[in-house]
Amino acid sequence: MRVAVCSAQSYDRQFFTAANQNVGHELIFFDSHLCHETRRMVGDFPAVCVFVNDTLDVTVLETLAMQGTRLIALRCAGFNNVDVQAASSLGLCVVRVPAYSPHSVAEHSVGLILVLNRHLHHAYNRVRNGNFALQGLLGFELRGKTIGIVGTGRIGVAVAQILRGFGCRLIAHDPRENPECISLGVEYVPLEELYAESDIITLHCPLNPQTHRLIDRAAISQMKRGVMLINTSRGAVIDTQAVIEGLKSAKIGSLGLDVYEQEGDLFFQDLSDRVIQDDVFGRLLTFPNVLITGHQGFFTVEALSSIAQTTLENITVFERDGTCQNEVKVDLLRAD
């Protein structure tokens, strides 16, 4: 099948080209995001492969359908950037990679916790500058601390497995309790209780109407003073302005982000020679207790290999059968 691969980075080309040797699709790579301005660049492609910062609202989808596209292949698990209902009404099939490597994101999440807690990023820079003073680098043991996990799908379970080894008390919230988490000793509690008891809160829930800006002023007001907040899920799960207020008041003691609500204009590109125009993002960078990475939680050899393989398998199955087990259906909007 002829496939337009949008938002293609050098590593996308590398891993997709390698995985495609066994299936033989015609892959055409585009550097640009798919959005209103670029929606006509993928004309006459029966399949379009997109990533997290491509925009597939009703206008873009109508153009794709009119141009002959039949399949939207997401090379990620989340699908909040696609109007799934509009796609369904237009006869477009949307498929995703439901689980590429949950351990990659889980390990990155725990890495953020460790770096923030022991101030490793500051220590590295100090030593490079010949400063070996320890003032300002005081951390705490994770053993015995209460960790609140919001969202216990595959990534949440992997986080629980890792933190269990540190001797943490694990509590969680999810509309559907995961038996695997329960077997690890995770205690499911209401959100209000999780906020009140957690020393560290780590977010691993999908972005949907129920979780949009879940972490807002009201939620932060219920948290322990000095709480550490980690988000490797989707940027819009937190209200960034409310979090900034929490940082200024010291209600939030430290913040680790691998995602950002307006990341589409920033992440996955080199902007080191430009002035960042996003004032909210710029404000976040002024806090010494904030650590931001550019959506790299998924960025491992294992994850990229799995993403490419599963995405191409989805395309192959759709081309053969006209459907796919990894299809994103309208009812999944309520269930995921």
Backbone hydrogen bonds, N-H to C=O, Kabsch-Sander energy under -0.5 kcal/mol:
donor,donor_aa,acceptor,acceptor_aa,energy
3,V,1,M,-0.5
3,V,26,E,-3.3
4,A,47,A,-2.4
5,V,3,V,-0.7
5,V,28,I,-3.1
6,C,4,A,-0.8
6,C,49,C,-2.8
7,S,32,S,-2.5
8,A,30,F,-2.9
13,R,9,Q,-2.1
14,Q,10,S,-2.1
15,F,11,Y,-2.5
16,F,12,D,-2.6
17,T,13,R,-2.0
18,A,14,Q,-1.8
19,A,15,F,-2.3
20,N,16,F,-2.1
21,Q,17,T,-0.6
21,Q,18,A,-0.9
22,N,19,A,-1.0
23,V,20,N,-1.1
24,G,20,N,-3.1
26,E,1,M,-1.9
27,L,25,H,-0.9
28,I,3,V,-2.9
28,I,26,E,-0.5
29,F,27,L,-0.5
30,F,5,V,-3.1
35,C,33,H,-0.6
39,R,35,C,-1.0
39,R,36,H,-0.6
41,M,38,T,-2.1
42,V,39,R,-0.6
43,G,40,R,-1.2
44,D,67,Q,-0.8
45,F,42,V,-1.3
47,A,2,R,-1.4
48,V,71,L,-2.4
49,C,4,A,-3.5
50,V,48,V,-0.5
50,V,73,A,-1.9
54,D,51,F,-1.5
55,T,34,L,-3.1
56,L,54,D,-0.6
56,L,81,N,-2.3
61,L,57,D,-2.7
62,E,58,V,-2.4
63,T,59,T,-1.7
64,L,60,V,-2.4
65,A,61,L,-2.8
66,M,62,E,-2.2
67,Q,63,T,-1.8
68,G,64,L,-0.6
68,G,65,A,-0.9
69,T,64,L,-2.5
70,R,46,P,-2.8
71,L,46,P,-2.0
72,I,93,C,-3.3
73,A,48,V,-2.9
73,A,71,L,-0.6
74,L,72,I,-0.8
74,L,95,V,-3.0
75,R,50,V,-2.5
82,V,79,F,-1.7
83,D,56,L,-2.5
84,V,82,V,-1.6
87,A,83,D,-2.4
88,S,84,V,-2.5
89,S,85,Q,-2.2
90,L,86,A,-1.6
91,G,88,S,-1.3
92,L,87,A,-3.0
93,C,70,R,-2.4
95,V,72,I,-2.7
95,V,93,C,-0.5
96,R,326,N,-1.7
97,V,76,C,-2.5
104,S,101,S,-1.3
105,V,101,S,-1.0
106,A,102,P,-2.4
107,E,103,H,-2.8
108,H,104,S,-1.8
109,S,105,V,-2.3
110,V,106,A,-2.2
111,G,107,E,-2.1
112,L,108,H,-2.2
113,I,109,S,-1.8
114,L,110,V,-2.4
115,V,111,G,-2.5
116,L,112,L,-2.5
117,N,113,I,-2.5
118,R,114,L,-2.3
119,H,115,V,-0.7
120,L,115,V,-1.5
123,A,119,H,-2.6
124,Y,120,L,-2.4
125,N,121,H,-1.5
126,R,122,H,-2.5
127,V,123,A,-2.6
128,R,124,Y,-2.0
129,N,125,N,-1.2
129,N,126,R,-0.7
130,G,127,V,-1.7
131,N,126,R,-3.0
132,F,130,G,-0.7
137,L,134,L,-2.1
144,G,167,G,-2.2
145,K,142,L,-2.3
147,I,145,K,-0.6
147,I,169,R,-3.0
148,G,146,T,-0.5
148,G,200,I,-3.2
149,I,147,I,-0.6
149,I,171,I,-2.6
150,V,148,G,-0.6
150,V,202,T,-2.3
151,G,149,I,-0.8
151,G,173,H,-2.3
157,V,153,G,-2.5
158,A,154,R,-1.9
159,V,155,I,-2.5
160,A,156,G,-2.2
161,Q,157,V,-2.4
162,I,158,A,-1.9
163,L,159,V,-2.8
164,R,160,A,-2.0
165,G,161,Q,-0.9
165,G,162,I,-0.8
166,F,163,L,-0.7
167,G,164,R,-1.4
168,C,163,L,-1.6
169,R,145,K,-2.6
170,L,168,C,-0.6
171,I,147,I,-2.6
171,I,169,R,-0.5
172,A,187,E,-2.4
173,H,149,I,-2.0
177,E,175,P,-0.5
181,C,178,N,-0.7
182,I,178,N,-2.1
183,S,179,P,-2.2
184,L,180,E,-0.8
184,L,181,C,-0.8
185,G,182,I,-1.6
186,V,181,C,-2.2
187,E,170,L,-2.1
188,Y,186,V,-0.5
189,V,172,A,-2.8
194,L,190,P,-2.2
195,Y,191,L,-2.9
196,A,192,E,-1.9
197,E,193,E,-1.9
198,S,194,L,-1.7
199,D,146,T,-2.7
200,I,146,T,-1.6
201,I,228,M,-2.9
202,T,148,G,-2.8
203,L,230,I,-2.4
204,H,150,V,-3.4
208,N,206,P,-0.7
211,T,208,N,-0.9
212,H,208,N,-1.5
213,R,236,A,-3.6
214,L,211,T,-1.9
214,L,237,V,-0.7
215,I,237,V,-2.3
216,D,214,L,-1.3
220,I,216,D,-2.7
221,S,217,R,-2.1
222,Q,218,A,-0.7
222,Q,219,A,-1.1
223,M,220,I,-1.5
224,K,195,Y,-0.9
224,K,198,S,-0.5
226,G,250,A,-0.6
226,G,251,K,-1.6
227,V,224,K,-1.5
227,V,251,K,-1.3
228,M,199,D,-2.2
229,L,254,S,-2.4
230,I,201,I,-2.9
231,N,256,G,-2.6
232,T,203,L,-1.2
237,V,234,R,-1.7
238,I,235,G,-1.5
239,D,215,I,-2.8
240,T,238,I,-0.9
243,V,239,D,-2.2
244,I,240,T,-2.5
245,E,241,Q,-2.0
246,G,242,A,-2.0
247,L,243,V,-2.3
248,K,244,I,-2.4
249,S,245,E,-1.9
250,A,247,L,-0.7
251,K,246,G,-1.2
252,I,246,G,-2.1
253,G,227,V,-1.9
253,G,251,K,-0.7
254,S,227,V,-1.3
255,L,289,N,-2.3
256,G,229,L,-2.8
257,L,291,L,-2.6
258,D,231,N,-2.4
259,V,231,N,-0.7
261,E,235,G,-0.5
263,E,260,Y,-2.0
265,D,262,Q,-1.3
266,L,263,E,-2.2
267,F,263,E,-2.3
269,Q,266,L,-0.6
271,L,269,Q,-0.8
274,R,271,L,-2.0
276,I,274,R,-0.6
279,D,277,Q,-1.0
282,G,278,D,-2.3
283,R,279,D,-2.0
284,L,280,V,-1.9
285,L,281,F,-1.7
286,T,282,G,-0.5
286,T,283,R,-1.3
287,F,284,L,-1.4
290,V,287,F,-1.2
291,L,255,L,-2.8
293,T,257,L,-2.7
295,H,258,D,-0.8
295,H,293,T,-1.7
299,F,296,Q,-1.7
300,T,298,F,-2.1
304,L,300,T,-2.7
305,S,301,V,-2.2
306,S,302,E,-2.1
307,I,303,A,-3.0
308,A,304,L,-2.2
309,Q,305,S,-2.3
310,T,306,S,-2.8
311,T,307,I,-2.6
312,L,308,A,-2.2
313,E,309,Q,-2.1
314,N,310,T,-2.6
315,I,311,T,-2.0
316,T,312,L,-2.4
317,V,313,E,-2.8
318,F,314,N,-2.3
319,E,315,I,-2.5
320,R,316,T,-1.9
321,D,317,V,-3.4
322,G,317,V,-0.5
322,G,318,F,-2.4
323,T,317,V,-0.5
327,E,324,C,-1.6
328,V,94,V,-3.8
329,K,327,E,-0.8
332,L,329,K,-1.7
333,L,329,K,-0.5
333,L,330,V,-1.6
334,R,331,D,-0.9
335,A,331,D,-1.1
336,D,332,L,-2.6
